[in-house]
């Protein structure tokens, strides 16, 4: 699993029925099933977790020391995943990404409760800034960022080439320490 978490971001976090816990091998089968519920979405993600690419992508995620993935559970059922990415203890920053929520849990309270847990934990661990990087084609995720109170900062043009070869423009959102009061954190 991922090592080198000097900020202690990889932890169990709970808010009622919503639980985040370090993503482990024991989550593989349930996560594979969850990711298979929306095969089309992987075309607009940087990395594919569709049926064909799931195992290789999960292996890379679990082995990447710059990512600290978390399983998302709702009432004990695996509902998706998210990750801390490129946590920088010197600058006190981290990205929240690799987020996938299975279709039946979208549009309600789950994403907001998950993000609030992450934001509160990040600030408690000393972060000053958390960013979210979204493919501009992913309008649902951009709307979700706005809904949880993240600030749109702009677009990085041709930010990366995705697994499909698409030259991705990336919308950047953030939550910074001075947002804590506004967000009730």
C-alpha positions as CSV (number, residue, x, y, z in Angstrom):
1,X,0.0,0.0,0.0
2,X,0.9,3.6,-0.1
3,X,3.6,4.7,2.3
4,X,5.1,8.0,3.1
5,X,2.1,9.9,4.4
6,X,3.9,12.6,6.5
7,X,0.7,14.6,6.9
8,X,-1.3,11.6,8.2
9,X,-4.1,12.2,5.6
10,X,-4.8,8.5,5.0
11,X,-7.2,7.8,7.9
12,X,-10.7,6.5,8.7
13,X,-13.2,9.3,8.5
14,X,-16.9,9.0,9.4
15,X,-20.0,11.1,9.2
16,X,-23.1,9.0,10.0
17,X,-23.6,6.5,7.3
18,X,-20.6,7.8,5.2
19,X,-17.2,6.3,5.9
20,X,-13.9,6.8,4.2
21,X,-11.1,4.3,4.9
22,X,-7.8,3.5,3.3
23,X,-8.4,1.6,0.1
24,X,-7.0,-1.9,0.3
25,X,-6.9,-5.1,-1.7
26,X,-10.0,-6.3,0.2
27,X,-12.0,-3.6,-1.6
28,X,-11.0,-4.8,-5.1
29,X,-14.0,-6.9,-6.0
30,X,-16.7,-4.5,-4.7
31,X,-14.9,-1.5,-6.3
32,X,-14.7,-3.3,-9.6
33,X,-18.4,-3.9,-9.5
34,X,-19.1,-0.3,-8.6
35,X,-16.9,1.1,-11.3
36,X,-18.6,-1.2,-13.9
37,X,-21.9,0.5,-13.2
38,X,-20.9,3.5,-15.4
39,X,-18.6,2.3,-18.1
40,X,-19.1,5.5,-20.2
41,X,-17.7,7.8,-17.5
42,X,-14.2,6.4,-17.9
43,X,-13.9,8.1,-21.3
44,X,-13.6,11.5,-19.5
45,X,-11.3,10.4,-16.6
46,X,-7.6,10.6,-16.7
47,X,-7.2,6.9,-15.9
48,X,-9.7,4.1,-16.8
49,X,-11.4,1.9,-14.2
50,X,-13.6,0.2,-16.7
51,X,-13.8,-3.6,-16.8
52,X,-11.0,-4.0,-19.2
53,X,-8.5,-1.7,-17.4
54,X,-9.7,-2.0,-13.8
55,X,-7.1,-4.3,-12.3
56,X,-4.1,-2.6,-13.9
57,X,-5.4,0.9,-12.9
58,X,-6.2,-0.2,-9.4
59,X,-2.7,-1.7,-9.1
60,X,-1.1,1.5,-10.3
61,X,-3.2,3.5,-7.8
62,X,-2.3,1.3,-4.9
63,X,1.4,1.3,-5.7
64,X,1.7,5.0,-6.4
65,X,3.4,6.7,-3.4
66,X,2.0,10.1,-4.4
67,X,-1.5,8.9,-4.0
68,X,-3.3,7.8,-0.8
69,X,-6.6,6.2,-2.0
70,X,-9.7,5.9,0.2
71,X,-12.7,3.6,-0.2
72,X,-16.0,5.3,0.1
73,X,-18.7,3.3,2.0
74,X,-22.3,4.2,2.7
75,X,-24.0,2.1,5.3
76,X,-21.2,-0.4,4.9
77,X,-21.7,-0.7,1.1
78,X,-18.8,0.2,-1.2
79,X,-20.0,3.4,-2.9
80,X,-16.8,4.5,-4.7
81,X,-13.4,5.9,-4.0
82,X,-11.3,9.1,-3.7
83,X,-7.6,9.9,-3.1
84,X,-5.3,12.4,-1.6
85,X,-2.8,13.2,-4.4
86,X,0.6,14.9,-4.2
87,X,0.4,16.0,-0.6
88,X,3.1,18.5,0.0
89,X,4.1,18.9,3.7
90,X,6.3,21.9,2.9
91,X,3.6,23.9,1.2
92,X,0.7,22.3,3.1
93,X,-1.2,21.5,0.0
94,X,-2.9,18.4,-1.5
95,X,-5.2,17.5,-4.3
96,X,-8.3,15.5,-3.9
97,X,-9.0,13.3,-6.9
98,X,-9.5,9.8,-8.4
99,X,-13.0,10.4,-7.1
100,X,-15.7,8.0,-8.4
101,X,-19.2,7.7,-6.8
102,X,-21.4,4.9,-8.1
103,X,-24.5,6.1,-9.9
104,X,-27.1,5.3,-7.1
105,X,-25.2,7.5,-4.7
106,X,-24.8,10.5,-7.0
107,X,-26.9,13.7,-6.7
108,X,-27.7,13.3,-3.0
109,X,-25.8,14.0,0.2
110,X,-23.0,11.4,-0.2
111,X,-20.5,13.5,-2.2
112,X,-21.0,16.6,0.0
113,X,-20.5,14.6,3.2
114,X,-17.4,12.9,1.8
115,X,-15.9,16.2,0.7
116,X,-16.6,17.9,4.0
117,X,-14.9,15.0,5.8
118,X,-11.9,15.4,3.5
119,X,-11.8,19.2,3.9
120,X,-12.1,19.1,7.7
121,X,-9.5,16.4,8.0
122,X,-7.1,18.1,5.6
123,X,-7.3,21.4,7.7
124,X,-7.0,19.4,10.9
125,X,-3.8,17.9,9.6
126,X,-2.4,21.3,8.7
127,X,-3.3,21.8,5.1
128,X,-3.7,25.3,3.8
129,X,-5.0,24.4,0.4
130,X,-6.9,21.5,-1.2
131,X,-7.5,21.5,-4.9
132,X,-9.7,19.4,-7.2
133,X,-8.8,19.0,-10.9
134,X,-11.7,18.1,-13.2
135,X,-11.8,17.4,-16.9
136,X,-13.7,20.4,-18.4
137,X,-16.0,17.8,-20.2
138,X,-17.1,16.5,-16.8
139,X,-19.9,19.0,-16.0
140,X,-21.4,16.9,-13.3
141,X,-18.2,16.9,-11.3
142,X,-17.7,20.6,-11.8
143,X,-21.3,21.2,-10.5
144,X,-20.5,19.0,-7.5
145,X,-17.4,21.0,-6.7
146,X,-19.4,24.2,-6.7
147,X,-22.1,22.6,-4.6
148,X,-19.6,21.7,-1.8
149,X,-18.3,25.3,-1.8
150,X,-15.1,24.9,-3.7
151,X,-13.9,28.0,-5.7
152,X,-13.4,27.8,-9.4
153,X,-9.9,29.1,-10.2
154,X,-9.6,28.7,-13.9
155,X,-8.7,26.2,-16.6
156,X,-5.3,24.7,-17.4
157,X,-5.3,24.3,-21.2
158,X,-3.8,21.0,-22.6
159,X,-3.0,20.1,-19.0
160,X,-2.5,16.4,-19.8
161,X,-3.1,13.7,-22.3
162,X,-5.5,11.1,-20.9
163,X,-5.5,7.4,-21.4
164,X,-7.7,7.8,-24.5
165,X,-5.2,10.2,-26.1
166,X,-7.5,13.2,-25.4
167,X,-5.7,16.5,-24.8
168,X,-7.4,17.4,-21.6
169,X,-8.2,20.9,-20.4
170,X,-8.5,20.8,-16.6
171,X,-10.8,23.0,-14.5
172,X,-9.2,23.8,-11.2
173,X,-11.2,24.2,-8.0
174,X,-9.9,24.8,-4.5
175,X,-10.8,25.1,-0.8
176,X,-8.3,27.2,1.2
177,X,-7.9,27.8,4.9
178,X,-9.7,31.2,4.7
179,X,-12.8,29.3,3.4
180,X,-13.2,27.3,6.7
181,X,-15.6,29.7,8.3
182,X,-17.7,30.1,5.1
183,X,-17.9,26.3,4.8
184,X,-18.6,25.8,8.5
185,X,-15.5,23.7,8.9
